[in-house]
């Protein structure tokens, strides 16, 4: 789902709010999450998950075209960990994507 799809869904679910107001709310929430992460803070949305920032050490990478070693600087990257409630909801509602040994016609030995 894209940001515009989220705004559209929220607007149709809340007809008492103007579309511009819903867009402002969504943008404000995303901006506050981004600002907190930029300050190195953790953002937790109970039942949904937590956003954190992880530090990646400097390392020696490889240029995929030439194979030559390339230094990669230290950097910080955003990380999201799903909350228990969201994880349970996804596992309860989503069909399993993989096939089991039994479904594939293989017996367990």
MDTraj code that builds the backbone (N, CA, C; nanometers):
import mdtraj as md
import numpy as np

residues = "UNK UNK UNK UNK UNK UNK UNK UNK UNK UNK UNK UNK UNK UNK UNK UNK UNK UNK UNK UNK UNK UNK UNK UNK UNK UNK UNK UNK UNK UNK UNK UNK UNK UNK UNK UNK UNK UNK UNK UNK UNK UNK UNK UNK UNK UNK UNK UNK UNK UNK UNK UNK UNK UNK UNK UNK UNK UNK UNK UNK UNK UNK UNK UNK UNK UNK UNK UNK UNK UNK UNK UNK UNK UNK UNK UNK UNK UNK UNK UNK UNK UNK UNK UNK UNK UNK UNK UNK UNK UNK UNK UNK UNK UNK UNK UNK UNK UNK UNK UNK UNK UNK UNK UNK UNK UNK UNK UNK UNK".split()
xyz = np.array([
    [0.0850, -0.1168, 0.0000],
    [0.0000, 0.0000, 0.0000],
    [0.0899, 0.1235, 0.0000],
    [0.0603, 0.2160, -0.0881],
    [0.1366, 0.3401, -0.0945],
    [0.0750, 0.4445, -0.0023],
    [0.1477, 0.5533, 0.0158],
    [0.0982, 0.6615, 0.1008],
    [-0.0346, 0.7153, 0.0486],
    [-0.0443, 0.7350, -0.0829],
    [-0.1687, 0.7878, -0.1405],
    [-0.2843, 0.6890, -0.1254],
    [-0.2556, 0.5589, -0.1345],
    [-0.3603, 0.4587, -0.1122],
    [-0.4061, 0.4596, 0.0335],
    [-0.3123, 0.4764, 0.1263],
    [-0.3466, 0.4847, 0.2676],
    [-0.4362, 0.6054, 0.2936],
    [-0.3994, 0.7184, 0.2377],
    [-0.4794, 0.8403, 0.2543],
    [-0.6184, 0.8207, 0.1961],
    [-0.6266, 0.7581, 0.0805],
    [-0.7562, 0.7317, 0.0165],
    [-0.8422, 0.6390, 0.1019],
    [-0.7819, 0.5315, 0.1553],
    [-0.8547, 0.4374, 0.2410],
    [-0.9065, 0.5065, 0.3676],
    [-0.8207, 0.5840, 0.4310],
    [-0.8602, 0.6536, 0.5529],
    [-0.9682, 0.7587, 0.5252],
    [-0.9587, 0.8264, 0.4112],
    [-1.0589, 0.9261, 0.3744],
    [-1.1952, 0.8620, 0.3542],
    [-1.1982, 0.7484, 0.2860],
    [-1.3271, 0.6823, 0.2618],
    [-1.3832, 0.6199, 0.3901],
    [-1.2957, 0.5788, 0.4822],
    [-1.3420, 0.5217, 0.6090],
    [-1.3871, 0.6299, 0.7072],
    [-1.3459, 0.7545, 0.6823],
    [-1.3803, 0.8672, 0.7704],
    [-1.4366, 0.9825, 0.6874],
    [-1.5589, 0.9685, 0.6361],
    [-1.6151, 1.0714, 0.5468],
    [-1.6360, 1.2063, 0.6158],
    [-1.6338, 1.2093, 0.7484],
    [-1.6511, 1.3352, 0.8204],
    [-1.5240, 1.4209, 0.8173],
    [-1.4110, 1.3638, 0.7714],
    [-1.2856, 1.4375, 0.7603],
    [-1.2594, 1.4751, 0.6150],
    [-1.2057, 1.5956, 0.5947],
    [-1.1686, 1.6367, 0.4585],
    [-1.0449, 1.5579, 0.4149],
    [-1.0333, 1.5322, 0.2859],
    [-0.9180, 1.4596, 0.2328],
    [-0.7875, 1.5288, 0.2662],
    [-0.7864, 1.6619, 0.2615],
    [-0.6655, 1.7382, 0.2933],
    [-0.6262, 1.7194, 0.4396],
    [-0.7250, 1.7081, 0.5275],
    [-0.6953, 1.6860, 0.6694],
    [-0.6366, 1.5470, 0.6924],
    [-0.6917, 1.4468, 0.6249],
    [-0.6389, 1.3100, 0.6372],
    [-0.4953, 1.3062, 0.5867],
    [-0.4691, 1.3727, 0.4751],
    [-0.3334, 1.3774, 0.4201],
    [-0.2380, 1.4450, 0.5189],
    [-0.2816, 1.5528, 0.5814],
    [-0.1998, 1.6224, 0.6809],
    [-0.1703, 1.5319, 0.8009],
    [-0.2706, 1.4576, 0.8456],
    [-0.2525, 1.3663, 0.9590],
    [-0.1503, 1.2580, 0.9255],
    [-0.1662, 1.1942, 0.8104],
    [-0.0746, 1.0869, 0.7692],
    [0.0674, 1.1413, 0.7549],
    [0.0821, 1.2553, 0.6879],
    [0.2151, 1.3138, 0.6691],
    [0.2781, 1.3529, 0.8024],
    [0.1991, 1.4059, 0.8948],
    [0.2500, 1.4442, 1.0259],
    [0.3002, 1.3223, 1.1031],
    [0.2243, 1.2132, 1.0985],
    [0.2659, 1.0909, 1.1683],
    [0.3968, 1.0384, 1.1102],
    [0.4047, 1.0300, 0.9785],
    [0.5273, 0.9806, 0.9152],
    [0.6461, 1.0730, 0.9439],
    [0.6230, 1.2033, 0.9395],
    [0.7317, 1.2983, 0.9672],
    [0.7801, 1.2865, 1.1113],
    [0.6892, 1.2664, 1.2059],
    [0.7281, 1.2518, 1.3458],
    [0.8058, 1.1222, 1.3692],
    [0.7652, 1.0156, 1.3034],
    [0.8396, 0.8890, 1.3141],
    [0.9802, 0.9086, 1.2592],
    [0.9917, 0.9706, 1.1414],
    [1.1222, 0.9940, 1.0789],
    [1.2096, 1.0843, 1.1661],
    [1.1504, 1.1890, 1.2238],
    [1.2278, 1.2806, 1.3086],
    [1.2788, 1.2093, 1.4342],
    [1.1953, 1.1261, 1.4946],
    [1.2371, 1.0516, 1.6137],
    [1.3510, 0.9560, 1.5797],
    [1.3417, 0.8883, 1.4667],
    [1.4485, 0.7970, 1.4262],
    [1.5770, 0.8741, 1.3978],
    [1.5645, 0.9920, 1.3382],
    [1.6824, 1.0747, 1.3095],
    [1.7518, 1.1173, 1.4387],
    [1.6743, 1.1321, 1.5472],
    [1.7323, 1.1651, 1.6779],
    [1.7856, 1.0407, 1.7493],
    [1.7700, 0.9247, 1.6881],
    [1.8174, 0.8001, 1.7481],
    [1.7186, 0.7386, 1.8450],
    [1.5957, 0.7853, 1.8460],
    [1.4946, 0.7342, 1.9373],
    [1.4228, 0.6136, 1.8782],
    [1.3602, 0.5378, 1.9658],
    [1.2799, 0.4211, 1.9274],
    [1.1344, 0.4656, 1.9214],
    [1.0613, 0.4208, 1.8190],
    [0.9197, 0.4529, 1.8062],
    [0.8418, 0.3229, 1.8141],
    [0.7573, 0.3104, 1.9163],
    [0.6788, 0.1884, 1.9344],
    [0.5309, 0.2189, 1.9195],
    [0.4644, 0.1443, 1.8339],
    [0.3201, 0.1530, 1.8161],
    [0.2638, 0.0209, 1.8661],
    [0.2098, 0.0218, 1.9873],
    [0.1632, -0.1009, 2.0525],
    [0.0707, -0.1801, 1.9610],
    [0.0957, -0.3091, 1.9518],
    [0.0155, -0.3977, 1.8698],
    [0.0565, -0.3980, 1.7238],
    [0.1338, -0.2980, 1.6807],
    [0.1765, -0.2894, 1.5409],
    [0.3231, -0.3255, 1.5267],
    [0.4089, -0.2534, 1.5992],
    [0.5506, -0.2831, 1.5919],
    [0.6351, -0.1677, 1.6402],
    [0.7651, -0.1825, 1.6258],
    [0.8593, -0.0817, 1.6728],
    [0.9607, -0.0502, 1.5633],
    [0.9859, 0.0790, 1.5475],
    [1.0879, 0.1275, 1.4553],
    [1.2103, 0.1637, 1.5376],
    [1.3265, 0.1185, 1.4948],
    [1.4514, 0.1535, 1.5603],
    [1.5543, 0.1853, 1.4533],
    [1.6685, 0.2340, 1.4974],
    [1.7789, 0.2615, 1.4065],
    [1.8925, 0.1684, 1.4451],
    [1.9480, 0.1003, 1.3475],
    [2.0626, 0.0121, 1.3726],
    [2.1857, 0.0701, 1.3045],
    [2.3001, 0.0489, 1.3663],
    [2.4264, 0.0974, 1.3124],
    [2.4974, -0.0160, 1.2395],
    [2.5383, 0.0121, 1.1187],
    [2.6171, -0.0847, 1.0418],
    [2.7614, -0.0358, 1.0393],
    [2.8532, -0.1211, 1.0792],
    [2.9947, -0.0852, 1.0815],
    [3.0490, -0.0657, 0.9407],
    [3.1559, 0.0098, 0.9320],
    [3.2274, 0.0250, 0.8051],
    [3.2827, -0.1122, 0.7663],
    [3.2889, -0.1372, 0.6379],
    [3.3376, -0.2673, 0.5922],
    [3.3997, -0.2528, 0.4548],
    [3.4557, -0.3601, 0.4085],
    [3.5124, -0.3625, 0.2751],
    [3.4169, -0.4424, 0.1869],
    [3.3556, -0.3739, 0.0900],
    [3.2639, -0.4398, -0.0017],
    [3.3326, -0.4714, -0.1331],
    [3.2565, -0.5165, -0.2298],
    [3.3112, -0.5494, -0.3622],
    [3.2280, -0.4815, -0.4699],
    [3.2963, -0.4274, -0.5693],
    [3.2281, -0.3735, -0.6871],
    [3.1768, -0.4939, -0.7654],
    [3.0446, -0.5060, -0.7870],
    [2.9919, -0.6252, -0.8534],
    [3.0369, -0.6387, -0.9991],
    [3.0686, -0.5286, -1.0621],
    [3.1099, -0.5334, -1.2024],
    [3.2549, -0.5794, -1.2174],
    [3.3440, -0.5251, -1.1318],
    [3.4860, -0.5553, -1.1472],
    [3.5403, -0.6505, -1.0412],
    [3.4700, -0.6626, -0.9302],
    [3.5179, -0.7462, -0.8213],
    [3.6203, -0.6768, -0.7339],
    [3.6513, -0.5500, -0.7652],
    [3.7508, -0.4757, -0.6886],
    [3.6960, -0.4404, -0.5505],
    [3.7802, -0.4433, -0.4486],
    [3.7362, -0.4044, -0.3141],
    [3.6999, -0.2560, -0.3087],
    [3.5908, -0.2253, -0.2388],
    [3.5436, -0.0873, -0.2252],
    [3.5118, -0.0627, -0.0779],
    [3.5666, 0.0449, -0.0200],
    [3.5330, 0.0733, 0.1199],
    [3.3878, 0.1226, 0.1310],
    [3.3150, 0.0684, 0.2285],
    [3.1768, 0.1100, 0.2556],
    [3.1778, 0.1751, 0.3928],
    [3.1323, 0.3005, 0.3981],
    [3.1328, 0.3756, 0.5231],
    [3.0335, 0.3192, 0.6240],
    [3.0570, 0.3534, 0.7511],
    [2.9620, 0.3211, 0.8573],
    [2.8323, 0.3960, 0.8276],
    [2.7192, 0.3326, 0.8584],
    [2.5918, 0.4004, 0.8344],
    [2.4862, 0.3509, 0.9313],
    [2.3792, 0.4267, 0.9404],
    [2.2649, 0.3863, 1.0217],
    [2.1499, 0.3549, 0.9271],
    [2.0734, 0.2521, 0.9621],
    [1.9612, 0.2108, 0.8784],
    [1.8376, 0.1915, 0.9658],
    [1.7197, 0.2232, 0.9118],
    [1.5981, 0.1998, 0.9886],
    [1.5679, 0.0512, 0.9954],
    [1.5063, 0.0095, 1.1060],
    [1.4722, -0.1308, 1.1266],
    [1.3326, -0.1365, 1.1863],
    [1.2503, -0.2303, 1.1388],
    [1.1151, -0.2458, 1.1904],
    [1.0965, -0.3870, 1.2421],
    [1.0430, -0.3979, 1.3624],
    [1.0125, -0.5287, 1.4202],
    [0.8629, -0.5320, 1.4474],
    [0.7943, -0.6313, 1.3922],
    [0.6491, -0.6392, 1.4092],
    [0.6134, -0.6691, 1.5539],
    [0.5002, -0.6161, 1.5943],
    [0.4487, -0.6418, 1.7276],
    [0.3792, -0.7763, 1.7327],
    [0.3597, -0.8267, 1.8521],
    [0.2991, -0.9587, 1.8722],
    [0.1594, -0.9658, 1.8110],
    [0.0776, -0.8629, 1.8342],
    [-0.0600, -0.8629, 1.7854],
    [-0.0651, -0.8654, 1.6320],
    [0.0183, -0.7859, 1.5664],
    [0.0224, -0.7845, 1.4196],
    [0.0718, -0.9184, 1.3660],
    [0.1767, -0.9722, 1.4275],
    [0.2326, -1.1003, 1.3837],
    [0.1283, -1.2114, 1.3956],
    [0.0537, -1.2131, 1.5072],
    [-0.0501, -1.3155, 1.5256],
    [-0.1618, -1.2982, 1.4239],
    [-0.1985, -1.1734, 1.3971],
    [-0.3049, -1.1467, 1.2992],
    [-0.2644, -1.1905, 1.1589],
    [-0.1399, -1.1632, 1.1227],
    [-0.0909, -1.2040, 0.9905],
    [-0.0864, -1.3554, 0.9778],
    [-0.0405, -1.4229, 1.0808],
    [-0.0301, -1.5686, 1.0766],
    [-0.1657, -1.6366, 1.0827],
    [-0.2629, -1.5733, 1.1442],
    [-0.3970, -1.6296, 1.1537],
    [-0.4747, -1.6097, 1.0237],
    [-0.4564, -1.4939, 0.9570],
    [-0.5384, -1.4595, 0.8413],
    [-0.4752, -1.4936, 0.7075],
    [-0.3438, -1.4973, 0.6996],
    [-0.2775, -1.5182, 0.5708],
    [-0.2610, -1.6671, 0.5423],
    [-0.2902, -1.7092, 0.4181],
    [-0.2638, -1.8488, 0.3826],
    [-0.1132, -1.8720, 0.3759],
    [-0.0717, -1.9923, 0.4047],
    [0.0702, -2.0247, 0.4008],
    [0.1172, -2.0262, 0.2561],
    [0.2302, -1.9630, 0.2301],
    [0.2810, -1.9503, 0.0940],
    [0.3605, -2.0732, 0.0491],
    [0.4288, -2.1373, 0.1411],
    [0.5098, -2.2530, 0.1056],
    [0.4257, -2.3797, 0.1006],
    [0.4796, -2.4811, 0.0396],
    [0.4068, -2.6089, 0.0379],
    [0.4742, -2.7035, 0.1353],
    [0.3955, -2.7773, 0.2053],
    [0.4508, -2.8729, 0.2998],
    [0.4924, -2.9985, 0.2248],
    [0.5688, -3.0828, 0.2904],
    [0.6131, -3.2079, 0.2290],
    [0.4932, -3.2953, 0.1919],
    [0.3929, -3.2981, 0.2768],
    [0.2749, -3.3790, 0.2529],
    [0.1959, -3.3253, 0.1321],
    [0.1821, -3.1930, 0.1228],
    [0.1080, -3.1310, 0.0118],
    [0.1792, -3.1510, -0.1204],
    [0.3117, -3.1623, -0.1171],
    [0.3876, -3.1816, -0.2386],
    [0.3938, -3.3288, -0.2810],
    [0.3274, -3.4152, -0.2063],
    [0.3239, -3.5560, -0.2428],
    [0.4389, -3.6378, -0.1870],
    [0.5182, -3.5770, -0.1030],
    [0.6305, -3.6475, -0.0407],
    [0.5869, -3.6935, 0.0971],
    [0.6215, -3.8114, 0.1305],
    [0.5878, -3.8611, 0.2646],
    [0.7057, -3.8381, 0.3572],
    [0.6722, -3.8271, 0.4846],
    [0.7779, -3.8107, 0.5852],
    [0.8332, -3.9471, 0.6195],
    [0.9632, -3.9609, 0.6177],
    [1.0259, -4.0887, 0.6484],
    [1.1051, -4.0785, 0.7741],
])
top = md.Topology()
chain = top.add_chain()
for i, resn in enumerate(residues, 1):
    res = top.add_residue(resn, chain, resSeq=i)
    for name in ("N", "CA", "C"):
        top.add_atom(name, md.element.get_by_symbol(name[0]), res)
traj = md.Trajectory(xyz[None], top)
